[in-house]
Amino acid sequence: MSSDGRSNELVRDLVRSVVAAMAPEELPLVDGLRHFDDATVVRRLSGRGRRREPLGFGIGEVAMLVTPVVWLVLDGVAQRMAAAAVDRTAQGATAALRRIFRRPAAPVEVPSLTREQLVEVRALVIVSAEQRGLSRGRAEEIADALVAQLALSDRLGSPDNPAIPDPSIGRD
């Protein structure tokens, strides 16, 4: 929940929206990954973790996908912002208790972002996409789609948004 009482967007929901627009052929992958907690998804998409957890296809296929670019960047941004907002000691203790009691972590949320943060997210997506072998043009398309989704999700939750019609207008 954001400081103004609005719910934050879940990383997994934002990823699905962007992938649906930019690479709908990847939706089965996204939907399959949504069955796991965010930490497991990040481990699988980044190639970190155990070799016993394959995605089911080779690393060459992962390199050209939109899903890992968007999910990994969003998760990193959300984690960095959460760490800045919460004392690291409390965060570590919470994680330890979850492991002890085998409770899954809550889905990672992306809070409202400033313009400067949106610019940073765009740059991170472009760099990540290019590192995975996507062209500069495709990287920019993905980055623009994600930033638009982030801006719209933030804007749609705003009470003073003129783009959302007031239900009382037009009634007599």
FIKOLMI-32456 format. One record per residue: residue in three letters; z, x, y of N, C-alpha, C, O in turn. Coordinates in nm, 4 decimals. Each point is the difference from the previous one (the first is absolute). Layout:
BEGIN
residu;n_w;n_u;n_v;ca_w;ca_u;ca_v;c_w;c_u;c_v;o_w;o_u;o_v
Ala;Z;X;Y;Z;X;Y;Z;X;Y;Z;X;Y .
...
***
This chain:
BEGIN
residu;n_w;n_u;n_v;ca_w;ca_u;ca_v;c_w;c_u;c_v;o_w;o_u;o_v
Met;0.0000;0.0856;-0.1178;0.0000;-0.0856;0.1178;0.0000;0.0891;0.1226;0.0742;0.0981;0.0055 .
Ser;-0.1560;-0.1308;0.0923;-0.0090;0.0790;0.1213;0.1158;-0.0334;0.0929;0.0736;-0.0960;-0.0227 .
Ser;-0.0583;0.1765;0.1278;0.1110;-0.0199;0.0927;-0.0107;-0.1322;0.0765;0.1006;-0.0506;0.0496 .
Asp;-0.2215;-0.0057;-0.0396;-0.0156;-0.1261;0.0726;0.0051;-0.1214;-0.0935;-0.0341;-0.1110;0.0409 .
Gly;0.0768;0.1319;-0.1675;0.0183;-0.1108;-0.0914;-0.1209;-0.0341;-0.0849;0.0091;-0.0857;-0.0879 .
Arg;-0.1227;0.1510;0.1120;-0.1193;-0.0274;-0.0794;0.0020;0.0816;-0.1277;0.0591;0.1079;-0.0047 .
Ser;-0.1231;-0.1589;-0.0980;-0.0120;0.0752;-0.1232;-0.1040;0.1085;0.0167;-0.1031;-0.0208;0.0639 .
Asn;0.1304;0.1372;-0.1216;-0.0971;0.1079;-0.0008;-0.1021;-0.0267;-0.1096;0.0271;-0.0732;-0.0952 .
Glu;-0.1436;0.1328;0.1097;-0.1044;-0.0120;-0.1025;0.0317;0.0946;-0.1145;0.0467;0.1118;0.0218 .
Leu;-0.0719;-0.1567;-0.1430;0.0158;0.0863;-0.1161;-0.1209;0.0908;-0.0115;-0.1128;-0.0427;0.0248 .
Val;0.1357;0.1678;-0.0624;-0.1097;0.0947;-0.0202;-0.1013;-0.0593;-0.0966;-0.1201;0.0030;0.0266 .
Arg;0.1671;-0.0566;-0.1379;-0.0898;-0.0533;-0.1036;-0.0882;-0.1142;0.0520;-0.1147;-0.0133;-0.0426 .
Asp;0.1663;-0.0680;0.1327;-0.0798;-0.1092;0.0558;-0.1062;0.0523;0.0973;-0.1139;-0.0469;0.0010 .
Leu;0.1534;0.1439;0.0798;-0.0962;0.0604;0.0925;-0.1110;0.0721;-0.0762;-0.1173;-0.0092;0.0361 .
Val;0.1551;0.0809;-0.1415;-0.0996;0.0704;-0.0817;-0.0985;-0.1005;-0.0579;-0.1211;0.0216;0.0044 .
Arg;0.1724;-0.1308;-0.0584;-0.0883;-0.0996;-0.0611;-0.0973;-0.0581;0.1027;-0.1177;-0.0200;-0.0301 .
Ser;0.1661;-0.0069;0.1497;-0.0861;-0.0555;0.1042;-0.1124;0.0951;0.0384;-0.1154;-0.0406;0.0135 .
Val;0.1506;0.1679;0.0041;-0.1003;0.0990;0.0398;-0.0991;0.0242;-0.1136;-0.1206;0.0076;0.0234 .
Val;0.1704;0.0044;-0.1446;-0.0889;0.0232;-0.1144;-0.0915;-0.1205;-0.0207;-0.1175;0.0173;-0.0325 .
Ala;0.1685;-0.1373;0.0503;-0.0842;-0.1196;-0.0149;-0.1169;0.0034;0.0975;-0.1103;-0.0438;-0.0331 .
Ala;0.1340;0.0951;0.1521;-0.1053;0.0069;0.1021;-0.0929;0.1190;-0.0196;-0.1208;-0.0115;0.0206 .
Met;0.1758;0.1245;-0.0600;-0.0772;0.1252;-0.0026;-0.0552;0.0371;-0.1375;-0.1052;0.0633;-0.0089 .
Ala;0.1742;-0.1015;-0.0973;-0.0415;0.0386;-0.1353;0.0468;-0.1053;-0.1003;0.0868;0.0272;-0.0829 .
Pro;-0.1443;-0.1476;0.0902;0.0483;-0.1080;-0.0865;-0.0086;0.0318;-0.1492;0.0709;-0.0602;-0.0807 .
Glu;-0.1568;0.1539;0.0444;-0.0097;0.0390;-0.1410;0.1275;0.0684;-0.0489;0.0198;0.0139;-0.1207 .
Glu;0.0675;0.0293;0.2130;0.1265;0.0642;-0.0360;0.1157;-0.0988;-0.0121;0.1113;0.0405;-0.0334 .
Leu;-0.1346;-0.1683;0.0593;0.1088;-0.0977;-0.0061;0.0691;-0.0054;-0.1365;0.1221;-0.0155;-0.0040 .
Pro;-0.1945;0.0277;-0.1087;0.0726;0.0025;-0.1285;0.0985;0.1175;-0.0085;0.1080;-0.0141;-0.0574 .
Leu;-0.1444;0.1288;0.1138;0.0915;0.1146;0.0031;0.1223;-0.0329;0.0842;0.1131;0.0220;-0.0434 .
Val;-0.1349;-0.0744;0.1628;0.1118;-0.0340;0.0892;0.0905;-0.1034;-0.0662;0.1223;0.0139;0.0018 .
Asp;-0.1817;-0.1164;-0.0598;0.0803;-0.1045;-0.0638;0.0785;0.0550;-0.1192;0.1129;-0.0420;-0.0253 .
Gly;-0.1726;0.1350;-0.0468;0.0716;0.0640;-0.1109;0.1158;0.0847;0.0494;0.1076;-0.0008;-0.0599 .
Leu;-0.1283;0.0735;0.1681;0.1052;0.0852;0.0553;0.1147;-0.0813;0.0588;0.1135;0.0475;0.0045 .
Arg;-0.1414;-0.1677;0.0399;0.1028;-0.0833;0.0619;0.1094;-0.0413;-0.0992;0.1046;-0.0505;0.0406 .
His;-0.1287;0.0720;-0.1700;0.1021;-0.0312;-0.1006;0.1097;0.1067;-0.0047;0.1054;-0.0218;-0.0597 .
Phe;-0.1302;0.1366;0.1223;0.0954;0.1102;0.0009;0.0725;0.0057;0.1336;-0.0456;-0.0567;0.0992 .
Asp;0.1596;0.1260;-0.0981;0.0681;0.0211;0.1273;-0.0795;0.1028;0.0807;-0.0817;0.0737;-0.0552 .
Asp;0.1061;-0.0695;0.1841;-0.0778;0.0856;0.0902;0.0112;0.1483;-0.0350;-0.0981;0.0734;0.0118 .
Ala;0.2152;-0.0288;-0.0542;0.0171;0.1415;-0.0336;-0.0894;0.0382;-0.1180;-0.0594;0.1079;-0.0007 .
Thr;0.0499;-0.1952;-0.0981;-0.0861;0.0262;-0.1155;-0.1456;0.0020;0.0414;-0.0759;0.0861;-0.0446 .
Val;0.0357;-0.1793;0.1290;-0.1386;-0.0045;0.0474;-0.0345;0.1282;0.0737;-0.1052;0.0591;-0.0241 .
Val;0.1926;-0.0157;0.1135;-0.0253;0.1219;0.0770;-0.0097;0.1197;-0.0940;-0.0874;0.0851;0.0166 .
Arg;0.1761;-0.0782;-0.1146;-0.0047;0.1096;-0.0970;-0.1325;0.0007;-0.0756;-0.0601;0.1057;-0.0197 .
Arg;0.0153;-0.2216;-0.0219;-0.1250;-0.0093;-0.0769;-0.1219;0.0303;0.0864;-0.0914;0.0696;-0.0441 .
Leu;0.0895;-0.1205;0.1646;-0.1161;0.0219;0.0859;-0.0084;0.1422;0.0536;-0.1091;0.0518;0.0235 .
Ser;0.2239;0.0106;-0.0043;0.0002;0.1351;0.0554;-0.0168;0.1074;-0.1067;-0.0255;0.1161;0.0317 .
Gly;0.0399;-0.1549;-0.1584;-0.0126;0.0979;-0.1071;0.1291;0.0737;-0.0280;0.0053;0.0855;-0.0884 .
Arg;0.1006;-0.1185;0.1644;0.1301;0.0613;-0.0272;0.0636;-0.0719;-0.1171;-0.0416;-0.1098;-0.0370 .
Gly;0.1400;0.1706;-0.0194;0.0727;-0.0652;-0.1080;-0.0491;0.0454;-0.1356;-0.0677;0.1018;-0.0136 .
Arg;0.1034;-0.1790;-0.0848;-0.0281;0.0372;-0.1375;-0.1439;-0.0241;-0.0391;-0.0670;-0.0884;0.0533 .
Arg;0.0215;0.1669;-0.1455;-0.1347;-0.0159;-0.0538;-0.0075;-0.1208;-0.0929;-0.1095;-0.0434;-0.0358 .
Arg;0.2246;-0.0114;-0.0036;0.0008;-0.1151;-0.0898;-0.0326;-0.1302;0.0730;-0.0061;-0.1058;-0.0626 .
Glu;-0.0148;0.1123;0.1944;-0.0272;-0.1196;0.0775;-0.1407;0.0023;0.0593;-0.0154;-0.0004;0.1222 .
Pro;-0.0871;0.0029;-0.2068;-0.1358;0.0028;0.0557;-0.0390;-0.1352;0.0571;0.0513;-0.1041;-0.0409 .
Leu;-0.1424;0.1082;0.1356;-0.0527;-0.1242;0.0561;-0.0957;-0.0674;-0.0972;-0.0225;-0.1208;0.0074 .
Gly;-0.0327;0.1980;-0.0969;-0.0942;-0.0578;-0.0940;-0.1422;0.0442;0.0276;-0.0930;-0.0448;-0.0671 .
Phe;0.0747;0.1322;0.1652;-0.1314;0.0562;0.0265;0.0198;0.1402;0.0554;0.1110;0.0384;0.0368 .
Gly;-0.2178;0.0362;-0.0312;0.0085;0.1403;0.0388;0.0268;0.0213;0.1471;-0.0174;-0.0907;0.0814 .
Ile;0.0596;0.2104;-0.0480;0.0336;0.0343;0.1380;-0.1214;-0.0085;0.0916;0.0141;-0.0249;0.1197 .
Gly;-0.1313;0.0451;-0.1744;-0.1216;-0.0095;0.0806;-0.0201;-0.1385;0.0571;-0.0456;-0.0148;0.1134 .
Glu;0.0792;-0.0870;-0.1911;-0.0123;-0.1368;0.0484;0.1032;-0.0311;0.1074;-0.0288;-0.0742;0.0939 .
Val;0.1492;0.1302;-0.1068;0.1053;-0.0256;0.0981;-0.0405;0.0554;0.1363;0.0298;-0.0602;0.1031 .
Ala;-0.0970;0.1736;-0.1025;-0.0327;0.0678;0.1252;-0.0871;-0.0861;0.0910;0.0098;0.0128;0.1221 .
Met;-0.0929;-0.0981;-0.1757;-0.0929;-0.0768;0.0814;0.0491;-0.1415;0.0319;-0.0728;-0.0776;0.0619 .
Leu;0.1927;0.0439;-0.1024;0.0497;-0.1350;0.0214;0.0655;-0.0170;0.1374;0.0568;0.0937;0.0561 .
Val;-0.0664;-0.2153;-0.0043;0.0634;-0.0359;0.1266;0.1501;-0.0238;-0.0212;0.0816;0.0338;0.0858 .
Thr;-0.0466;-0.0918;-0.1997;0.1385;-0.0386;-0.0276;0.0994;0.1147;0.0189;0.0989;-0.0175;0.0711 .
Pro;-0.1218;0.1349;-0.1325;0.0998;0.1058;0.0183;0.0122;0.0462;0.1450;0.1095;0.0327;0.0458 .
Val;-0.2192;-0.0301;0.0250;0.0041;0.0435;0.1399;0.0913;-0.0925;0.0792;0.0926;0.0452;0.0674 .
Val;-0.1191;-0.1731;-0.0760;0.0750;-0.0978;0.0798;0.1455;-0.0076;-0.0452;0.0909;0.0015;0.0831 .
Trp;-0.0679;-0.0098;-0.2151;0.1368;-0.0166;-0.0499;0.0853;0.1220;0.0320;0.1137;-0.0143;0.0449 .
Leu;-0.1668;0.1335;-0.0672;0.0788;0.1205;0.0226;0.0307;0.0224;0.1481;0.1108;0.0414;0.0344 .
Val;-0.2064;-0.0678;0.0523;0.0256;0.0160;0.1438;0.1028;-0.1022;0.0470;0.0951;0.0357;0.0696 .
Leu;-0.1128;-0.1612;-0.1064;0.0948;-0.1037;0.0425;0.1398;0.0273;-0.0527;0.0984;-0.0150;0.0725 .
Asp;-0.0895;0.0549;-0.1981;0.1313;0.0290;-0.0576;0.0658;0.1149;0.0752;0.1190;-0.0060;0.0306 .
Gly;-0.1947;0.1092;-0.0010;0.0552;0.1138;0.0732;0.0502;-0.0389;0.1371;0.1081;0.0420;0.0414 .
Val;-0.1858;-0.1219;0.0292;0.0399;-0.0459;0.1334;0.1269;-0.0855;-0.0097;0.0944;0.0197;0.0765 .
Ala;-0.0927;-0.1131;-0.1694;0.1154;-0.0890;-0.0152;0.1251;0.0786;-0.0395;0.1086;-0.0249;0.0523 .
Gln;-0.1242;0.1191;-0.1439;0.1149;0.0796;-0.0433;0.0540;0.0857;0.1153;0.1211;0.0120;0.0182 .
Arg;-0.2122;0.0468;0.0585;0.0409;0.0843;0.1123;0.0755;-0.0828;0.1036;0.1009;0.0451;0.0542 .
Met;-0.1496;-0.1658;-0.0267;0.0665;-0.0845;0.0997;0.1346;-0.0501;-0.0522;0.0961;-0.0106;0.0763 .
Ala;-0.0887;-0.0202;-0.2054;0.1266;-0.0447;-0.0580;0.1022;0.1125;0.0018;0.1177;-0.0233;0.0273 .
Ala;-0.1617;0.1448;-0.0561;0.0909;0.1146;0.0003;0.0532;0.0265;0.1399;0.1152;0.0403;0.0166 .
Ala;-0.1983;-0.0628;0.0832;0.0439;0.0201;0.1380;0.1017;-0.1056;0.0411;0.0866;0.0259;0.0836 .
Ala;-0.0967;-0.1438;-0.1418;0.0878;-0.1103;0.0376;0.1315;-0.0018;-0.0787;0.0983;-0.0586;0.0452 .
Val;-0.0961;0.1225;-0.1625;0.1173;-0.0067;-0.0872;0.0533;0.1406;-0.0218;-0.0765;0.0957;-0.0130 .
Asp;0.2062;-0.0848;0.0093;0.0626;0.1284;-0.0291;-0.0422;0.0461;-0.1393;0.0076;-0.0766;-0.0961 .
Arg;-0.0518;0.2011;0.0854;-0.0495;0.0545;-0.1278;0.1073;-0.0033;-0.1091;-0.0338;-0.0186;-0.1169 .
Thr;0.1593;0.0356;0.1502;0.1073;-0.0028;-0.0988;0.0088;-0.1392;-0.0621;0.0113;-0.0139;-0.1218 .
Ala;-0.0165;-0.0887;0.2062;0.0066;-0.1373;-0.0501;-0.1229;-0.0311;-0.0841;0.0103;-0.0680;-0.1021 .
Gln;-0.1264;0.1169;0.1439;-0.1238;-0.0231;-0.0739;0.0084;0.0639;-0.1384;-0.0411;-0.0609;-0.0987 .
Gly;0.0937;0.1827;0.0906;0.0140;0.0687;-0.1282;0.0995;-0.0698;-0.0912;-0.0223;-0.0101;-0.1206 .
Ala;0.1312;-0.0377;0.1775;0.0999;-0.0708;-0.0794;-0.0561;-0.1306;-0.0549;0.0269;-0.0360;-0.1146 .
Thr;-0.1045;-0.0345;0.1958;-0.0614;-0.1244;-0.0450;-0.0967;0.0267;-0.1147;-0.0010;-0.0734;-0.0987 .
Ala;-0.0790;0.1768;0.1111;-0.0955;0.0349;-0.1060;0.0737;0.0369;-0.1286;-0.0420;-0.0390;-0.1089 .
Ala;0.1511;0.1136;0.1209;0.0777;0.0393;-0.1177;0.0592;-0.1224;-0.0693;-0.0031;-0.0092;-0.1227 .
Leu;0.0562;-0.0837;0.1996;0.0560;-0.1222;-0.0588;-0.1077;-0.0828;-0.0699;0.0249;-0.0575;-0.1060 .
Arg;-0.1440;0.0511;0.1647;-0.1090;-0.0735;-0.0651;-0.0332;0.0609;-0.1354;-0.0231;-0.0713;-0.0976 .
Arg;0.0210;0.2054;0.0930;-0.0309;0.0671;-0.1270;0.1092;-0.0272;-0.1022;-0.0294;-0.0265;-0.1166 .
Ile;0.1548;0.0327;0.1589;0.1121;-0.0221;-0.0916;-0.0047;-0.1412;-0.0576;0.0175;-0.0190;-0.1203 .
Phe;-0.0408;-0.0787;0.2052;0.0009;-0.1395;-0.0444;-0.1384;-0.0519;-0.0379;-0.0174;-0.1183;-0.0291 .
Arg;-0.0805;0.2083;0.0299;-0.1379;-0.0314;-0.0401;-0.0569;-0.1189;0.0774;-0.0663;-0.0872;-0.0559 .
Arg;0.0937;0.0866;0.1829;-0.0541;-0.1040;0.0878;-0.1240;0.0548;0.0682;0.0025;0.1112;0.0528 .
Pro;-0.1105;-0.1872;-0.0532;-0.1199;0.0489;0.0698;0.0216;-0.0008;0.1513;0.0730;-0.0830;0.0541 .
Ala;-0.1370;0.1755;0.0104;0.0076;0.0067;0.1456;-0.0757;-0.1174;0.0596;-0.0947;-0.0512;-0.0597 .
Ala;0.1367;0.0100;0.1758;-0.0705;-0.1070;0.0703;-0.1387;0.0507;0.0388;-0.0177;0.1195;0.0234 .
Pro;-0.0800;-0.2087;-0.0164;-0.1335;0.0438;0.0425;0.0059;0.0651;0.1381;0.0770;-0.0416;0.0865 .
Val;-0.1589;0.1434;-0.0678;-0.0021;0.0740;0.1256;-0.0648;-0.0862;0.1079;-0.1046;-0.0613;-0.0213 .
Glu;0.1693;0.0581;0.1371;-0.0485;-0.0794;0.1129;-0.0495;0.0911;0.1117;0.0505;0.1106;0.0196 .
Val;-0.1501;-0.1597;0.0526;-0.0498;0.0702;0.1174;0.0456;-0.0794;0.1223;-0.0404;-0.1149;0.0181 .
Pro;0.1239;0.1755;0.0652;0.0448;-0.0709;0.1196;-0.1103;-0.0051;0.1052;-0.1060;0.0603;-0.0172 .
Ser;0.1308;-0.1312;0.1240;-0.0942;-0.0036;0.1119;-0.0214;0.1415;0.0504;0.0940;0.0789;0.0090 .
Leu;-0.2178;-0.0480;0.0234;-0.0343;0.1341;0.0454;-0.0468;-0.0034;0.1452;-0.0628;-0.0960;0.0444 .
Thr;0.0945;0.2021;0.0279;-0.0469;0.0133;0.1375;-0.1473;0.0424;-0.0027;-0.0540;0.0358;-0.1047 .
Arg;-0.0088;-0.0407;0.2206;-0.1394;0.0460;0.0096;-0.0131;0.1446;-0.0443;-0.0943;0.0358;-0.0707 .
Glu;0.1887;0.0470;0.1121;-0.0032;0.1410;-0.0367;0.0110;0.0182;-0.1514;-0.0675;0.0848;-0.0584 .
Gln;0.1529;-0.1650;-0.0039;0.0154;0.0077;-0.1446;-0.1256;-0.0493;-0.0715;-0.0380;0.0544;-0.1037 .
Leu;-0.0262;-0.1568;0.1588;-0.1255;-0.0481;-0.0587;-0.1084;0.1071;0.0080;-0.0791;0.0157;-0.0930 .
Val;0.0754;0.0578;0.2036;-0.0952;0.1105;0.0144;0.0294;0.1065;-0.1050;-0.0921;0.0558;-0.0596 .
Glu;0.2192;-0.0277;0.0372;0.0392;0.0986;-0.1010;-0.0391;-0.0471;-0.1407;-0.0501;0.0788;-0.0802 .
Val;0.0727;-0.2060;0.0508;-0.0385;-0.0545;-0.1310;-0.1505;0.0145;-0.0194;-0.0454;0.0396;-0.1073 .
Arg;-0.0311;-0.0712;0.2096;-0.1463;0.0120;-0.0094;-0.0397;0.1435;-0.0327;-0.0840;0.0232;-0.0869 .
Ala;0.1439;0.0727;0.1561;-0.0314;0.1414;-0.0238;0.0397;0.0419;-0.1415;-0.0735;0.0736;-0.0658 .
Leu;0.1888;-0.1200;0.0191;0.0448;0.0340;-0.1353;-0.0953;-0.0551;-0.1063;-0.0292;0.0677;-0.0986 .
Val;-0.0187;-0.1895;0.1186;-0.0938;-0.0596;-0.0960;-0.1301;0.0794;-0.0024;-0.0546;0.0264;-0.1072 .
Ile;0.0056;0.0111;0.2222;-0.1265;0.0761;0.0060;0.0151;0.1328;-0.0736;-0.0860;0.0362;-0.0803 .
Val;0.1931;0.0357;0.1067;0.0226;0.1284;-0.0664;0.0134;-0.0183;-0.1506;-0.0613;0.0734;-0.0776 .
Ser;0.1407;-0.1706;0.0365;0.0215;-0.0250;-0.1425;-0.1297;-0.0394;-0.0702;-0.0292;0.0487;-0.1092 .
Ala;-0.0478;-0.1360;0.1715;-0.1261;-0.0457;-0.0603;-0.0991;0.1152;-0.0132;-0.0671;0.0134;-0.1023 .
Glu;0.0582;0.0689;0.2053;-0.0915;0.1145;-0.0058;0.0447;0.1008;-0.1061;-0.0837;0.0599;-0.0675 .
Gln;0.2139;-0.0412;0.0525;0.0512;0.0898;-0.1036;-0.0342;-0.0511;-0.1393;-0.0131;0.0787;-0.0937 .
Arg;-0.0012;-0.2086;0.0800;-0.0335;-0.0595;-0.1295;-0.1504;-0.0127;-0.0210;-0.0447;-0.0589;-0.0984 .
Gly;-0.0324;0.1137;0.1902;-0.1440;0.0060;-0.0202;-0.0812;-0.1105;0.0647;-0.1208;-0.0085;-0.0220 .
Leu;0.1842;-0.0757;0.1010;-0.0735;-0.1049;0.0686;-0.0646;0.0562;0.1265;0.0513;0.0943;0.0601 .
Ser;-0.1631;-0.1523;-0.0208;-0.0689;0.0459;0.1209;0.0826;-0.0341;0.1237;0.0880;-0.0860;-0.0050 .
Arg;-0.1165;0.1532;0.1148;0.0713;-0.0253;0.1256;-0.0182;-0.1456;0.0435;0.0950;-0.0650;0.0436 .
Gly;-0.2177;0.0150;-0.0561;-0.0275;-0.1386;0.0385;0.0802;-0.0992;-0.0823;0.0580;-0.0940;0.0544 .
Arg;-0.0544;0.1149;-0.1865;0.0762;-0.0899;-0.0882;0.1493;0.0117;0.0303;0.0716;-0.1001;0.0010 .
Ala;-0.0251;0.2225;0.0237;0.1407;0.0215;0.0328;0.0386;-0.0759;0.1272;0.1070;-0.0604;0.0075 .
Glu;-0.1949;0.0645;0.0913;0.0272;-0.0713;0.1247;-0.0023;-0.1509;-0.0203;0.0794;-0.0714;0.0612 .
Glu;-0.1686;0.0220;-0.1457;-0.0032;-0.1442;-0.0297;0.1315;-0.0453;-0.0631;0.0563;-0.1027;0.0379 .
Ile;-0.0088;0.1802;-0.1340;0.1260;-0.0331;-0.0674;0.1154;0.0057;0.0995;0.0843;-0.0897;0.0034 .
Ala;-0.0808;0.1953;0.0775;0.1064;0.0158;0.0994;-0.0003;-0.1159;0.0998;0.1054;-0.0541;0.0335 .
Asp;-0.2238;0.0169;0.0135;-0.0098;-0.1107;0.0949;0.0450;-0.1316;-0.0628;0.0671;-0.0804;0.0648 .
Ala;-0.1039;0.0587;-0.1902;0.0407;-0.1230;-0.0690;0.1517;-0.0063;-0.0147;0.0602;-0.1054;0.0201 .
Leu;0.0013;0.2180;-0.0550;0.1454;0.0019;-0.0155;0.0698;-0.0210;0.1337;0.0935;-0.0796;0.0092 .
Val;-0.1376;0.1495;0.0934;0.0626;-0.0141;0.1317;-0.0162;-0.1438;0.0509;0.0929;-0.0565;0.0578 .
Ala;-0.2096;-0.0017;-0.0792;-0.0203;-0.1400;0.0407;0.0962;-0.0919;-0.0751;0.0578;-0.0912;0.0591 .
Gln;-0.0406;0.1149;-0.1886;0.0912;-0.0825;-0.0800;0.1440;0.0160;0.0492;0.0737;-0.0980;0.0114 .
Leu;-0.0349;0.2210;0.0172;0.1352;0.0238;0.0523;0.0195;-0.0669;0.1354;0.1032;-0.0626;0.0245 .
Ala;-0.2010;0.0756;0.0622;0.0100;-0.0604;0.1334;0.0018;-0.1517;-0.0097;0.0766;-0.0658;0.0703 .
Leu;-0.1601;0.0101;-0.1564;-0.0033;-0.1455;-0.0158;0.1277;-0.0530;-0.0621;0.0515;-0.1031;0.0434 .
Ser;0.0005;0.1713;-0.1436;0.1224;-0.0486;-0.0641;0.1155;0.0027;0.0987;0.0848;-0.0892;-0.0012 .
Asp;-0.0807;0.1909;0.0866;0.1030;0.0080;0.1020;-0.0222;-0.1083;0.1053;0.0945;-0.0664;0.0425 .
Arg;-0.2169;0.0496;-0.0016;-0.0362;-0.0960;0.1044;0.0204;-0.1434;-0.0461;0.0459;-0.0842;0.0772 .
Leu;-0.0801;0.0557;-0.2037;0.0133;-0.1366;-0.0505;0.1453;-0.0440;-0.0078;0.0297;-0.1194;0.0051 .
Gly;0.0612;0.2163;-0.0176;0.1411;-0.0348;-0.0050;0.0623;-0.0131;0.1375;0.1159;-0.0400;0.0115 .
Ser;-0.1906;0.0731;0.0932;0.0525;-0.0004;0.1352;0.0057;-0.1417;0.0556;-0.0993;-0.0724;-0.0075 .
Pro;0.2121;0.0311;0.0629;0.0113;-0.1360;0.0521;-0.0880;-0.0260;0.1220;-0.0305;-0.1154;0.0302 .
Asp;-0.0106;0.2208;0.0403;-0.0814;-0.0209;0.1200;-0.1470;0.0291;-0.0265;-0.0735;0.0345;0.0925 .
Asn;0.0298;-0.0476;-0.2157;-0.1385;0.0289;-0.0361;-0.0911;-0.1150;0.0419;0.0125;-0.1108;-0.0522 .
Pro;-0.1040;0.1359;0.1460;-0.0891;-0.1078;0.0427;-0.1087;-0.0303;-0.1037;-0.0663;-0.1033;0.0096 .
Ala;0.0470;0.1906;-0.1080;-0.1043;-0.0220;-0.1005;0.0423;-0.1082;-0.0997;-0.0848;-0.0574;-0.0683 .
Ile;0.2132;0.0297;0.0597;0.0479;-0.1041;-0.0901;0.0174;-0.1273;0.0815;0.0801;-0.0037;0.0934 .
Pro;-0.1542;-0.0999;-0.1280;0.0090;-0.1213;0.0801;0.1379;-0.0630;-0.0052;0.0643;-0.0049;-0.1048 .
Asp;-0.0212;-0.0424;0.2181;0.1263;-0.0714;0.0090;-0.0232;-0.1405;-0.0534;-0.0869;-0.0709;0.0506 .
Pro;0.1639;0.0280;-0.1537;-0.0235;-0.1314;-0.0585;0.0227;-0.1150;0.0971;-0.0512;-0.1097;-0.0221 .
Ser;0.1264;0.1323;0.1285;0.0273;-0.1071;0.0956;-0.1157;-0.0213;0.0983;-0.0067;-0.1043;0.0651 .
Ile;-0.0849;0.2025;-0.0535;-0.1113;-0.0131;0.0919;-0.1003;-0.0998;-0.0562;-0.0343;0.0050;-0.1181 .
Gly;-0.0113;-0.0933;0.2011;-0.1002;-0.0972;-0.0416;0.0586;-0.1297;-0.0514;-0.0734;-0.0934;-0.0324 .
Arg;0.2055;0.0872;0.0248;0.0651;-0.1250;-0.0427;0.0433;-0.0782;0.1211;0.0542;0.0566;0.0950 .
Asp;-0.0770;-0.1839;-0.0972;0.0433;-0.0849;0.1130;0.1108;-0.0901;-0.0389;0.0482;-0.0777;0.0825 .
***
